[in-house]
Amino acid sequence: MTPIEIYSDGSSLIPRKPGGYGWLIVIEGEKVTEGNGWLRRADNNDAEVEGAYHGIIAAVQLYGVNQEFILCSDSQIVLGWVDGSYSFKCDPVNPRFSQIKDLTSNLDLRTRWIRGHSGNIFNERCDDLATLGRLKNLQSPEILNAASLHSVQLHRPLG
């Protein structure tokens, strides 16, 4: 079975201010789809988990649950939470952490840490998508129409 790689990233400069997230799906070294979004108030961890969540949702919607997935991120907190190597001392403030845990509990999903800004083209693209997401409601419509790529579908079937 060909593993489906899900890359994700988040962007937030100041806690509780606008944030953004990005994700993309890669099969056999080829990007097949990507997306991003805006968060009204987020810290960096909020944005990171949002990107992972939406990337996993997109992958499951496109390819179903009976696949091998690899979540790739530069966020060790998100990856650790998903793979069980990290836990919170109390319930997470952001409900998305619990939702992503529930979502992934029955998937064949592994994690892979990617060092941020290390030249990995898919991680760098996610970083760009997250930044574009964060800027969506802060820029003029002309800039957004030229730059924004919310859920651009380049889907190709598996196999």
N, C-alpha and C positions, 0 to 999 in steps of 0.2 A: 504494500500500500504506500502510495506517495504521500509523505506528510505535507500538511498545509501549514505554512508559516504565517503567523499573524504578528505583524510589527505594530507597535503602538508607542505613542509619546504624548506628553502633556506640556502645556506652557502656561505659566503664571508668574508674573514679576513681583506682585505684591499680594500677600494673603488677603482674602475676602474682596478682591477686585476682579475684573473680568479675566477669564482664563480660556484656554482653547485646548483641543485635543485633536490628534490625528491617528489614523490607522491605515494599514494597507495589508493586502493578502498576496502572498508569493507562493507559487507552485513551481518547483524545479528551476528556481532562480529567475523566474519571470513574474513581474507584477501583473496581477489580474484585475484588481480593483482597489480603490482607495476612498477614503472619506475623512471629513473633519467636522468639527462643531464648536460652538461658542458656549461658554458657561458664564452666567451673570456674575457669580461670586465664587471664587475657587482659590485654594492654595495649590501648590505644585502637585502634591499627592492626590488631591481631588481630580485635577486635570489628568494625571497619569492613569489613575484607575478608570476614569471615564473613557479614555482612548482604548484601553485594553478591553473594557466591557463592550463597547460598540464594535470593535474589531472582531471579537469572538462571536457576537450576535450575527454580524454580517457573514462570517465564515459558516456558521451553523445554518443560516438561512439559505446560503448558496449551495452548500455541499452536504447538509444533513449531519446528524450526530454520530453516525457510524464511520468516522474518519479519524485519522491520527493528526492531531494538531500540535503545533509548537508555538507558544507565546513568546515572542522576542521583544525585550524592552530594556531600556537603560535604567529602569526603576527597580532597584533591588527590593524595595518595600512591596510593590505590587506583585512581583514574581514570587517573593517569599510568602506572601499571604495566599496566593493562588496555589502554590505547591505544598503548603503546610509547614514550611520551615520557619515561618514567622507567625507570631500571634500577638494580638493586642492584650494588654493587661485588663482592659475593660472593653465593653462593646464599642466598636468603631463609631465615631461621630457621624461619618458619612455613610449612609445606608448602602451606597454602591459597593462598598467593600463586602458586605454580607451578600448582596445580590450576585456579585461576580463569583463568590465562593459557591453559592447555590448553583449558579449556571454551570460551573466547571466540574462540579462534584461527580457527574456521571459521564464526563467526556474522557476520551483517551487524549490527554493533554499533558505535554511536558513544557518546561520553561527553559529559556536560554537568555542569559544576561549578555547584553551588548554594551560595551563601554560607549557612553555618549560622546559625540563629536570626535569619533575615532576614524571616520572615513567610510563606515559601512553605509553603502548607498541607500539601503532601505530605511535604516535608522535616521539618516540625514533627511530623507524625504518626509518621514513622519514628523521630524522636528519642524520642517517647513510647513507641513499641513497644520500642526498644532499652533504655530505662530500665526498663520493665516486665520485659523479659527478664532484665536484670541482677538485679532484685529477686526473681525467681521463687523461688529457694531460700533467700531471706533473710527472708521474711515468712510470716505465718500462712496456712494454707490458705483461710481465709475471705476474706482480702484478695486472694489470688491468684485464687480462683474469680470474684470480682467484677471483677477488673482484667485478667487475662491473656487474650490473644487469639492463642494459638498457631495459626497457619495457618487463620484464619477464612476460609472460602470464600464469596465473593460473585461467583463466576465468571460471566461472560457471554461468549458466543461472539463471535468477530471477525466483522465483516461487516455 
